[in-house]
């Protein structure tokens, strides 16, 4: 069924995401740009796309496709999953289609590739050898991501938590990620000051995200149906994740602990943004859920049931985007 080909370690299956993206997002291809106060790099992107509104949907699909591939390769390369597979890519696309009702190219989506790259740089570290350059790179990447979506700067704490479980203590390794992020933000402020765009008030970009509330009302019962489907799948996934964690060698346990720190930090960001705006970017929830849910569909028992659930998720995603 749908999950079968993605359980394999054949990268060519990722090409199947192209028609899937077209099928899911065709009715919502024409997307809007987020108005009002935004971070500088998103403002640059918004100015570039303002003259070509037709390209906004293309950029959205391109970033979404790149993120799905990035999530799958990250999960495989740092051993977040039991065996190499491409289920996280499929699940990420389906979850984004089921969650995203905004009809906008949100800053959080455009900044997420830099977050995942920063996590890969951090989680690829070993407990020996130098790590200063990689950690500075991770901080710099989070700084760039923060120039699209400010709350991403908070994820520096994930780098700290990851270093604490992967490597022996070294104070310099905790300072460099923060330094990398601060340098990027400070250089941006200096550039804006020289261009006469100060005072710069980046916190307004978070408070104004209430404008990104879903533009379309949810059909009756749609949200509850999604909860009824996803909650049992997540419970099975968490149980299997715990079993895999217990069986793993120490390095695998360390990386998966770092992933749990990432999920917790993303949860804090979701809670904070939701408190301010009564909404949050769905990509924040889709990334960790795609990795964890892969455990549900990797099992060798009751595959007919899990595959049916995945087909149900596809139907809900089609309902959300086409309704």
VENTADA-V515520 format. One record per helix or strand. SS is the DSSP state (alpha for helix, beta for strand). FROM is the first residue (numbers start at 1). TO is the last residue. If there is no record, write none. Layout:
ss: {SS:SS}
from: {FROM:FROM}
to: {TO:TO}
This chain:
ss: {alpha:alpha:beta:alpha:alpha:alpha:beta:alpha:alpha:alpha:alpha:alpha:alpha:alpha:alpha:alpha}
from: {5:11:32:40:54:87:104:107:132:150:171:204:222:250:283:303}
to: {7:28:33:50:77:99:105:123:146:166:194:212:247:277:298:322}
